[in-house]
Amino acid sequence: MAGDAPERAAERARQDFMIGRIARMLDGAGHVAVGSTSPVPAAAALLARRRDPGMRVSLLGSERHNVFTDGNRELFDCAAQGRIDAFFLSGGQIDGQGRINLVGTGAYPGRGSRFPGSFGSAFLYPMVPRVILFREAHGPRTLVDTVDFVSAAPGSPERGDRNAGPHALVTGRAVFGFAQGRFELAALAAGETPEGIATLTGFGFACRTPLERDLADAALGAEIDAVVRADLADDYPAFARRRLGP
């Protein structure tokens, strides 16, 4: 519908920013795993594989892009053995210490709202060296100072974990790096400002200098469309239809 065009264009711009940025973060990764119901990181992983055909990509629940034959248990085994280089996590809340909440808001156990559940996030977070947090929506209700419930937290190299925090947090508006236990603003989507991001973010953050700024990139959008059409449409048909049209 014509009235939906501006909203879809804005949604597409957010996706292009996230997918392009995440794909670049996967440079050098040997094996990238993506959980279910995660079309944006899935598209980024498949885009990265097109650029680097030697990369191995496992999309949980996919018939075409899944090397696992024993379901999620095999993913956990591979992660424990150090055979997963990158993974993606999101949450109903993400806080300034890199922790995620997949359980719900409010005082436990009488929660005002419920999220899908933690599943294996607490295990995978410290086991995978390159964990990328993602959330297309960017607002203070999601990006909070302190999560109401800790579903998963960054690792600690002192106790033998493989990371000391997320590799990055990617939203539809910005990219944050993570250093010394806190986030730092690293890149902005087209049209965004540090001041605007600060008003939409519930946690405090440092700001890198220089700050990277993305411009709208039609060539990147076409490259992503090709990946979605050829490699992702079977696994995420609704996502593909909305992005590509009928």
Backbone bond lengths (Angstrom), bond angles and torsions (degrees), N, CA, C in turn:
res aa  C-N    CA-C-N  psi(-1)  N-CA   C-N-CA  omega(-1)  CA-C   N-CA-C  phi
1 M - - - 1.454 - - 1.517 110.04 -
2 A 1.367 116.05 144.93 1.454 120.55 -176.27 1.516 111.74 -62.82
3 G 1.351 117.09 -37.41 1.454 120.05 -179.16 1.510 113.41 -66.24
4 D 1.307 116.71 -20.29 1.462 122.03 -179.65 1.527 111.72 -87.24
5 A 1.327 117.84 -9.04 1.457 121.35 -172.95 1.527 113.62 -60.27
6 P 1.347 120.49 -47.22 1.470 119.22 179.67 1.526 112.67 -61.12
7 E 1.333 116.18 -41.11 1.472 119.70 179.49 1.525 110.69 -63.12
8 R 1.334 116.36 -42.90 1.464 119.44 -179.15 1.523 110.98 -68.94
9 A 1.322 117.36 -35.63 1.465 120.34 177.12 1.524 110.97 -64.40
10 A 1.343 116.54 -41.29 1.462 120.13 178.05 1.530 110.68 -66.30
11 E 1.327 116.19 -40.90 1.463 121.02 177.95 1.529 110.09 -62.54
12 R 1.301 116.87 -42.81 1.457 121.31 179.45 1.532 110.57 -63.41
13 A 1.327 117.05 -40.88 1.470 120.35 179.10 1.525 110.71 -62.89
14 R 1.336 116.74 -41.19 1.472 119.58 177.87 1.522 110.67 -63.49
15 Q 1.328 115.88 -42.77 1.467 119.33 179.30 1.521 111.62 -64.30
16 D 1.327 117.10 -43.75 1.470 120.52 179.32 1.524 110.44 -57.70
17 F 1.329 115.57 -44.75 1.465 119.76 179.64 1.519 110.87 -60.67
18 M 1.338 116.79 -48.83 1.454 120.53 -177.13 1.520 111.88 -66.58
19 I 1.334 116.36 -47.45 1.464 119.92 -177.02 1.522 110.77 -64.35
20 G 1.325 116.89 -44.07 1.462 119.82 179.46 1.513 112.23 -62.16
21 R 1.321 115.88 -44.36 1.468 119.94 -178.89 1.530 111.50 -66.93
22 I 1.333 116.95 -44.67 1.464 119.58 -178.86 1.525 110.62 -64.64
23 A 1.332 117.40 -41.24 1.466 119.94 179.88 1.520 111.01 -57.02
24 R 1.331 116.47 -40.31 1.469 119.70 178.69 1.521 111.85 -66.75
25 M 1.332 117.40 -32.24 1.464 121.29 179.44 1.524 112.56 -69.54
26 L 1.334 117.02 -15.78 1.465 120.56 -177.33 1.522 112.79 -91.50
27 D 1.316 118.17 3.28 1.465 121.01 177.35 1.530 109.89 -53.79
28 G 1.318 115.56 129.90 1.460 120.28 177.03 1.512 114.84 84.42
29 A 1.320 118.62 -3.27 1.466 120.58 179.10 1.524 109.51 -78.71
30 G 1.317 116.90 130.89 1.453 120.47 179.73 1.511 113.21 -81.27
31 H 1.342 115.96 -43.32 1.468 121.36 -177.50 1.518 108.21 -134.44
32 V 1.326 115.79 118.00 1.461 122.82 179.64 1.522 108.20 -112.78
33 A 1.318 116.84 126.77 1.466 121.44 177.81 1.523 109.12 -113.42
34 V 1.331 115.73 143.00 1.461 122.14 -178.73 1.522 108.38 -130.34
35 G 1.318 117.38 130.36 1.453 121.63 179.23 1.513 112.31 -71.48
36 S 1.309 116.59 175.91 1.457 121.56 -179.80 1.527 110.44 -74.12
37 T 1.329 116.09 163.28 1.468 124.12 -179.52 1.520 112.29 50.34
38 S 1.330 116.57 44.54 1.464 121.90 -179.21 1.523 109.85 -135.02
39 P 1.348 118.80 67.42 1.459 119.50 -174.07 1.521 114.71 -66.67
40 V 1.333 118.55 -33.35 1.472 119.57 -178.20 1.527 111.02 -67.12
41 P 1.348 120.58 -54.06 1.468 118.00 176.02 1.517 113.23 -64.19
42 A 1.338 117.76 -29.90 1.468 119.62 176.69 1.516 110.34 -63.31
43 A 1.333 117.17 -44.65 1.456 120.61 177.78 1.520 111.03 -63.06
44 A 1.332 116.76 -39.12 1.464 120.24 178.80 1.526 111.25 -64.37
45 A 1.335 116.62 -42.30 1.454 119.97 -179.80 1.524 111.28 -64.93
46 L 1.330 116.87 -41.85 1.465 120.20 179.58 1.528 111.39 -69.80
47 L 1.336 117.54 -33.03 1.467 120.77 173.98 1.524 110.09 -64.98
48 A 1.323 116.66 -43.60 1.463 120.25 178.15 1.521 111.14 -62.64
49 R 1.335 116.88 -37.13 1.471 119.76 178.90 1.528 111.30 -68.30
50 R 1.328 117.60 -34.62 1.467 119.16 175.48 1.521 111.08 -61.63
51 R 1.298 115.50 -37.10 1.461 120.28 179.95 1.518 111.54 -77.33
52 D 1.324 116.59 -27.56 1.465 122.51 179.55 1.520 108.11 -133.33
53 P 1.342 118.51 87.14 1.469 121.87 -174.70 1.520 114.19 -60.16
54 G 1.324 117.93 -16.04 1.453 119.70 178.37 1.513 113.74 -78.81
55 M 1.316 117.94 -9.16 1.461 121.60 -179.76 1.530 110.33 -72.99
56 R 1.300 116.10 142.75 1.459 122.82 177.48 1.525 108.12 -103.39
57 V 1.317 117.35 126.90 1.459 122.09 -179.31 1.518 109.28 -122.47
58 S 1.321 116.53 129.27 1.464 122.73 178.01 1.518 108.71 -120.64
59 L 1.330 116.57 113.36 1.459 122.31 175.90 1.525 108.30 -101.31
60 L 1.314 117.03 113.08 1.459 119.60 -178.33 1.528 110.02 -61.22
61 G 1.304 115.89 133.69 1.452 122.12 179.69 1.515 114.77 86.95
62 S 1.334 117.50 -3.91 1.461 120.45 -179.59 1.523 110.55 -89.89
63 E 1.318 116.11 141.67 1.458 119.91 175.17 1.528 111.47 -82.87
64 R 1.322 117.19 -28.68 1.468 121.27 -176.35 1.517 113.38 -91.82
65 H 1.325 116.74 -32.27 1.462 119.74 -169.69 1.527 110.71 -123.25
66 N 1.291 116.68 50.41 1.462 120.02 -178.72 1.521 109.41 -144.58
67 V 1.314 116.47 112.42 1.464 120.53 -179.17 1.518 112.20 -84.19
68 F 1.329 117.61 -12.87 1.453 120.08 -177.04 1.523 110.74 -75.65
69 T 1.309 116.03 136.57 1.459 121.86 178.28 1.523 112.51 -109.47
70 D 1.345 116.31 -6.62 1.459 120.51 -177.63 1.524 110.88 -122.64
71 G 1.320 115.66 28.88 1.454 120.91 174.33 1.515 113.95 65.33
72 N 1.339 114.96 -149.26 1.460 120.71 -173.97 1.525 113.00 -66.99
73 R 1.329 116.74 -26.90 1.466 119.09 179.90 1.519 110.78 -60.20
74 E 1.323 116.86 -37.54 1.455 120.36 179.31 1.529 111.24 -68.79
75 L 1.333 116.70 -35.07 1.462 119.97 174.79 1.517 110.30 -60.34
76 F 1.327 117.44 -45.93 1.457 120.61 -179.77 1.528 111.08 -63.20
77 D 1.338 116.44 -41.34 1.463 119.80 178.43 1.528 110.62 -61.65
78 C 1.327 116.98 -45.28 1.468 120.54 -179.90 1.522 111.19 -62.72
79 A 1.331 116.95 -41.49 1.456 120.29 179.07 1.526 110.77 -63.23
80 A 1.333 117.03 -43.21 1.463 120.38 179.98 1.525 111.79 -63.69
81 Q 1.335 116.19 -32.19 1.467 120.94 179.80 1.531 112.70 -83.91
82 G 1.322 117.96 -0.38 1.451 121.09 -178.98 1.511 113.71 77.92
83 R 1.326 117.60 25.88 1.468 121.78 -176.57 1.528 113.17 -103.77
84 I 1.334 116.94 9.12 1.461 122.02 171.89 1.527 106.85 -116.72
85 D 1.321 116.78 122.89 1.463 120.56 -177.33 1.521 113.41 -91.94
86 A 1.325 117.23 -28.90 1.464 120.15 -178.09 1.520 109.68 -147.09
87 F 1.323 114.77 143.23 1.469 121.57 178.08 1.521 107.41 -147.61
88 F 1.343 116.56 165.93 1.454 122.07 -174.14 1.520 110.00 -126.85
89 L 1.330 116.01 137.95 1.451 121.56 177.34 1.524 109.35 -134.19
90 S 1.317 115.39 146.35 1.451 121.60 174.10 1.522 107.66 -134.88
91 G 1.330 116.73 -175.77 1.445 119.12 179.28 1.506 111.88 -171.91
92 G 1.322 115.74 162.48 1.446 119.94 173.27 1.506 111.45 -65.46
93 Q 1.334 115.93 -28.49 1.462 123.01 171.98 1.526 109.20 -135.97
94 I 1.319 116.28 142.93 1.463 123.85 171.86 1.521 106.07 -131.45
95 D 1.334 117.64 129.89 1.462 117.35 -175.35 1.527 112.72 -110.51
96 G 1.322 114.70 177.37 1.457 121.49 -173.46 1.503 114.57 -67.64
97 Q 1.337 118.49 -10.39 1.457 121.81 176.12 1.520 112.36 -99.35
98 G 1.335 116.11 7.13 1.453 120.17 178.72 1.509 114.04 82.60
99 R 1.326 117.81 13.04 1.463 121.28 178.76 1.522 109.64 -88.97
100 I 1.345 116.20 152.71 1.459 120.63 -179.96 1.526 110.39 -122.84
101 N 1.329 114.64 151.54 1.458 122.57 178.15 1.521 108.29 -121.13
102 L 1.327 116.30 116.02 1.455 122.60 177.56 1.525 111.90 -116.26
103 V 1.335 117.09 14.27 1.463 121.43 -175.91 1.522 111.82 -103.54
104 G 1.338 117.99 -54.55 1.457 119.95 -179.08 1.506 111.87 162.88
105 T 1.319 116.62 174.79 1.460 121.80 -178.83 1.519 110.00 -106.20
106 G 1.322 115.49 161.03 1.453 121.01 -179.90 1.516 111.92 91.01
107 A 1.318 116.33 175.87 1.459 122.11 -177.53 1.521 110.66 -69.93
108 Y 1.319 116.77 134.74 1.462 122.37 179.40 1.531 109.50 -76.25
109 P 1.357 120.33 138.58 1.465 127.19 2.61 1.528 113.66 -96.25
110 G 1.329 119.04 -3.53 1.451 120.15 -177.22 1.511 111.62 -84.68
111 R 1.314 117.08 79.80 1.456 121.99 -171.61 1.522 112.32 -87.95
112 G 1.341 114.86 143.89 1.446 119.61 178.45 1.513 112.64 -72.37
113 S 1.318 117.23 -34.05 1.465 121.02 176.66 1.512 108.31 -140.65
114 R 1.323 115.63 151.55 1.456 121.11 -177.08 1.518 109.49 -117.06
115 F 1.349 115.14 141.82 1.454 122.25 175.73 1.530 108.75 -105.28
116 P 1.330 118.75 175.56 1.474 120.48 -172.48 1.523 115.15 -62.87
117 G 1.337 118.86 -27.74 1.458 120.73 -177.21 1.512 111.39 120.11
118 S 1.329 115.79 158.86 1.466 121.26 -170.55 1.515 114.15 -78.81
119 F 1.320 117.41 -29.85 1.461 123.30 -176.20 1.528 109.30 49.19
120 G 1.337 120.00 -125.01 1.465 121.19 -176.17 1.504 114.67 -100.56
121 S 1.341 117.40 17.55 1.471 119.44 -174.22 1.525 112.77 -62.81
122 A 1.339 117.72 -38.24 1.462 120.10 -178.32 1.520 111.69 -65.32
123 F 1.324 116.62 -31.05 1.469 120.65 177.87 1.525 111.47 -78.41
124 L 1.331 116.71 -44.68 1.460 120.21 -173.16 1.525 112.91 -73.12
125 Y 1.315 117.60 -34.16 1.462 120.23 -175.31 1.529 112.49 -53.39
126 P 1.332 119.94 -54.27 1.469 119.05 -179.44 1.520 114.68 -77.74
127 M 1.338 117.28 -14.86 1.456 120.19 -175.76 1.524 113.72 -84.17
128 V 1.326 117.44 -28.28 1.465 121.39 -174.98 1.531 108.97 -97.76
129 P 1.318 118.68 127.83 1.470 119.87 -175.18 1.521 114.28 -67.85
130 R 1.331 118.62 -28.59 1.470 120.96 -176.30 1.528 108.18 -122.08
131 V 1.330 115.99 88.13 1.463 121.50 177.99 1.524 108.33 -99.60
132 I 1.330 115.61 123.27 1.461 121.37 -179.95 1.524 108.03 -110.10
133 L 1.331 115.81 119.57 1.458 121.12 175.43 1.523 108.71 -85.15
134 F 1.323 116.57 144.79 1.460 118.85 -178.11 1.519 110.28 -145.82
135 R 1.312 115.06 150.39 1.456 122.38 176.07 1.517 107.50 -165.72
136 E 1.340 117.71 115.70 1.462 119.49 -177.32 1.525 110.96 -64.62
137 A 1.329 117.61 -44.37 1.464 120.94 177.24 1.527 109.55 -73.18
138 H 1.321 116.55 140.12 1.461 121.82 -178.63 1.523 107.68 -129.60
139 G 1.339 115.83 104.12 1.451 120.02 -178.95 1.516 111.09 -157.54
140 P 1.335 118.14 164.01 1.466 121.61 -174.81 1.517 114.55 -68.74
141 R 1.338 118.73 -17.18 1.462 119.64 176.86 1.527 111.25 -77.28
142 T 1.325 116.60 -24.35 1.460 121.37 179.68 1.522 111.63 -97.29
143 L 1.318 116.82 -45.89 1.466 122.22 179.57 1.519 107.36 -94.84
144 V 1.327 115.62 94.55 1.464 121.86 -168.86 1.525 110.97 -110.23
145 D 1.315 114.98 164.55 1.470 119.58 177.95 1.524 110.88 -68.06
146 T 1.341 115.99 -43.83 1.470 121.36 -179.78 1.520 108.93 -142.38
147 V 1.321 117.67 126.86 1.458 120.53 179.37 1.529 110.72 -66.13
148 D 1.333 116.89 150.51 1.461 121.27 177.42 1.520 111.64 -71.84
149 F 1.317 116.05 -27.08 1.470 120.79 -179.72 1.523 107.59 -148.09
150 V 1.328 117.29 132.68 1.463 121.00 -178.87 1.522 109.16 -90.68
151 S 1.333 115.42 105.03 1.457 119.79 174.45 1.516 111.66 -82.28
152 A 1.326 116.37 -38.36 1.458 121.58 -179.70 1.514 108.52 -154.87
153 A 1.328 115.20 147.71 1.462 121.52 -176.95 1.524 109.74 -135.18
154 P 1.337 116.75 158.82 1.465 119.69 178.21 1.518 112.19 -58.53
155 G 1.319 114.28 161.26 1.453 119.87 179.25 1.518 112.51 -79.96
156 S 1.326 114.72 178.87 1.461 122.36 178.27 1.526 107.95 -137.65
157 P 1.336 118.19 108.70 1.473 119.78 179.93 1.525 112.57 -57.56
158 E 1.334 118.05 -27.38 1.465 121.07 179.58 1.524 112.22 -61.66
159 R 1.339 116.32 -27.39 1.470 118.86 178.92 1.530 111.26 -103.48
160 G 1.327 117.03 11.51 1.452 120.93 174.71 1.509 115.17 96.17
161 D 1.341 118.72 6.61 1.460 120.76 177.87 1.527 110.19 -73.21
162 R 1.328 115.65 165.84 1.470 120.59 -173.46 1.520 113.36 -96.00
163 N 1.320 118.39 -3.35 1.463 119.13 175.03 1.518 109.25 -146.44
164 A 1.334 114.60 161.15 1.459 121.21 177.26 1.521 110.19 -113.16
165 G 1.307 116.51 16.87 1.449 120.80 -179.50 1.511 109.90 155.19
166 P 1.312 117.26 171.19 1.457 119.74 179.30 1.522 111.63 -64.46
167 H 1.315 115.68 149.93 1.472 120.62 174.61 1.517 109.67 -65.90
168 A 1.329 116.79 -37.76 1.464 122.03 179.89 1.516 108.73 -168.23
169 L 1.317 115.43 163.13 1.458 123.94 167.21 1.518 106.49 -119.04
170 V 1.328 116.42 122.37 1.462 121.76 -176.90 1.526 109.02 -117.21
171 T 1.330 116.48 125.33 1.457 121.50 174.53 1.525 108.40 -121.59
172 G 1.319 116.02 179.02 1.455 119.40 178.28 1.515 113.75 -72.38
173 R 1.331 117.19 -4.27 1.461 121.42 -178.99 1.522 114.41 -118.29
174 A 1.330 117.06 -24.72 1.465 118.49 -171.16 1.520 111.28 -159.67
175 V 1.323 114.43 166.03 1.465 122.98 172.07 1.524 107.93 -122.14
176 F 1.326 115.85 131.89 1.454 122.37 174.09 1.513 109.47 -112.75
177 G 1.324 116.85 134.58 1.449 121.06 165.28 1.521 109.03 -86.55
178 F 1.323 116.80 179.11 1.463 120.93 -178.59 1.525 108.02 -140.96
179 A 1.323 116.58 124.05 1.460 120.73 -179.59 1.515 109.26 -150.19
180 Q 1.337 115.41 137.13 1.459 122.07 177.11 1.532 112.16 53.14
181 G 1.342 114.86 41.70 1.447 120.57 172.38 1.507 116.51 79.35
182 R 1.346 118.01 12.82 1.463 119.12 179.07 1.521 110.17 -147.33
183 F 1.327 115.11 159.13 1.450 120.55 178.43 1.520 110.71 -82.95
184 E 1.335 114.65 153.00 1.460 121.09 173.20 1.516 108.20 -137.51
185 L 1.313 116.61 131.95 1.455 122.13 -179.28 1.521 108.69 -66.95
186 A 1.351 115.52 125.44 1.457 120.20 -174.41 1.520 112.96 -115.35
187 A 1.334 118.42 -32.72 1.462 121.05 -175.60 1.517 109.85 -152.70
188 L 1.331 115.24 150.03 1.458 121.94 -179.62 1.516 110.30 -121.17
189 A 1.317 116.13 142.88 1.455 120.51 171.52 1.523 108.90 -72.51
190 A 1.322 116.31 163.98 1.461 121.20 -179.75 1.527 110.50 -56.23
191 G 1.331 115.94 132.66 1.456 121.46 177.65 1.511 115.62 87.07
192 E 1.332 118.59 -6.65 1.462 121.09 -178.68 1.530 110.85 -92.09
193 T 1.331 115.55 155.80 1.465 122.24 177.63 1.529 109.24 -129.80
194 P 1.330 118.13 155.61 1.468 119.29 176.42 1.519 112.54 -58.21
195 E 1.333 116.59 -37.77 1.461 120.09 -179.86 1.524 111.19 -65.96
196 G 1.327 116.28 -40.97 1.452 119.56 177.94 1.514 112.32 -65.11
197 I 1.333 116.45 -40.98 1.467 120.29 177.99 1.522 110.45 -63.65
198 A 1.321 117.46 -38.36 1.465 120.62 -179.55 1.528 111.11 -61.67
199 T 1.339 117.56 -39.67 1.467 119.97 -179.20 1.525 112.19 -70.22
200 L 1.340 117.07 -21.35 1.460 121.50 -177.60 1.528 112.79 -99.18
201 T 1.318 117.28 2.85 1.462 121.53 -174.02 1.518 109.64 -119.31
202 G 1.327 115.87 126.88 1.458 120.48 -176.22 1.507 115.26 -81.01
203 F 1.328 118.19 -8.30 1.468 120.42 177.09 1.532 109.41 -115.83
204 G 1.323 114.87 155.50 1.450 120.08 176.01 1.524 110.55 -77.32
205 F 1.330 116.37 153.95 1.460 119.52 -179.43 1.523 109.89 -152.55
206 A 1.324 114.55 154.46 1.456 120.70 172.41 1.524 108.45 -82.51
207 C 1.317 116.68 174.15 1.458 121.26 -178.64 1.520 108.67 -134.54
208 R 1.328 116.28 122.80 1.461 120.86 179.93 1.528 111.32 -70.02
209 T 1.316 114.37 151.79 1.462 120.83 173.49 1.527 108.41 -129.83
210 P 1.351 118.70 123.49 1.464 126.06 -1.61 1.522 110.88 -77.94
211 L 1.316 114.90 155.80 1.456 122.33 178.25 1.521 108.96 -92.19
212 E 1.332 116.71 126.92 1.463 120.15 -179.82 1.531 110.13 -75.90
213 R 1.323 115.76 142.44 1.461 121.34 -179.70 1.524 108.45 -130.66
214 D 1.330 115.46 124.81 1.466 120.59 179.76 1.524 110.45 -89.40
215 L 1.322 116.11 144.96 1.452 122.90 172.08 1.521 108.67 -108.47
216 A 1.304 116.03 157.73 1.469 119.61 175.53 1.525 108.66 -57.87
217 D 1.343 116.75 135.97 1.463 121.76 -173.43 1.527 108.79 -133.39
218 A 1.343 115.90 99.38 1.467 120.24 -178.13 1.522 111.27 -64.60
219 A 1.343 116.92 -35.03 1.460 119.86 -179.84 1.517 111.05 -64.47
220 L 1.350 117.08 -40.92 1.460 120.24 177.02 1.518 110.32 -63.38
221 G 1.330 117.54 -43.27 1.454 120.64 178.78 1.515 112.38 -58.67
222 A 1.330 117.13 -41.18 1.464 120.72 178.82 1.526 110.66 -67.28
223 E 1.333 116.34 -37.98 1.473 120.39 178.07 1.522 110.59 -63.66
224 I 1.330 116.43 -41.87 1.464 120.12 178.38 1.518 110.56 -66.51
225 D 1.317 117.75 -41.35 1.462 120.64 177.96 1.526 111.27 -57.66
226 A 1.322 116.52 -40.88 1.462 120.25 -179.99 1.521 110.86 -63.36
227 V 1.328 116.67 -39.58 1.470 121.00 178.51 1.524 110.15 -66.46
228 V 1.330 116.57 -45.83 1.463 120.52 -179.05 1.523 110.21 -62.03
229 R 1.313 116.49 -44.68 1.470 120.90 -177.22 1.531 111.61 -64.75
230 A 1.320 116.66 -44.21 1.460 120.29 -172.82 1.529 113.49 -87.47
231 D 1.335 116.92 -33.35 1.465 119.73 -167.86 1.521 115.54 -118.68
232 L 1.336 117.97 -16.20 1.465 118.92 -171.07 1.520 113.76 -121.48
233 A 1.318 117.88 -16.91 1.461 120.60 -172.26 1.527 112.31 -60.98
234 D 1.327 118.46 -34.98 1.467 120.68 -179.25 1.521 111.38 -68.18
235 D 1.324 116.58 -35.15 1.458 120.62 -177.10 1.525 112.51 -83.81
236 Y 1.331 117.18 -32.60 1.462 122.10 -178.97 1.523 109.95 -131.62
237 P 1.327 117.67 69.94 1.465 120.13 -175.14 1.530 113.67 -62.80
238 A 1.329 118.23 -38.53 1.462 120.23 -179.63 1.522 110.59 -66.61
239 F 1.322 116.63 -42.00 1.461 121.14 177.08 1.521 110.16 -61.09
240 A 1.329 116.59 -44.80 1.460 120.76 -179.16 1.523 111.66 -64.40
241 R 1.333 116.86 -42.75 1.460 119.55 -179.77 1.519 111.81 -63.57
242 R 1.306 116.85 -42.92 1.466 119.07 -179.09 1.518 110.68 -67.15
243 R 1.330 116.88 -38.25 1.457 119.26 -178.22 1.527 111.87 -75.45
244 L 1.322 116.93 -42.93 1.459 120.86 -172.65 1.515 113.32 -93.38
245 G 1.343 116.64 -19.01 1.449 119.08 -175.06 1.508 111.36 87.75
246 P 1.345 117.55 174.27 1.471 120.88 -177.39 1.512 111.74 -66.27
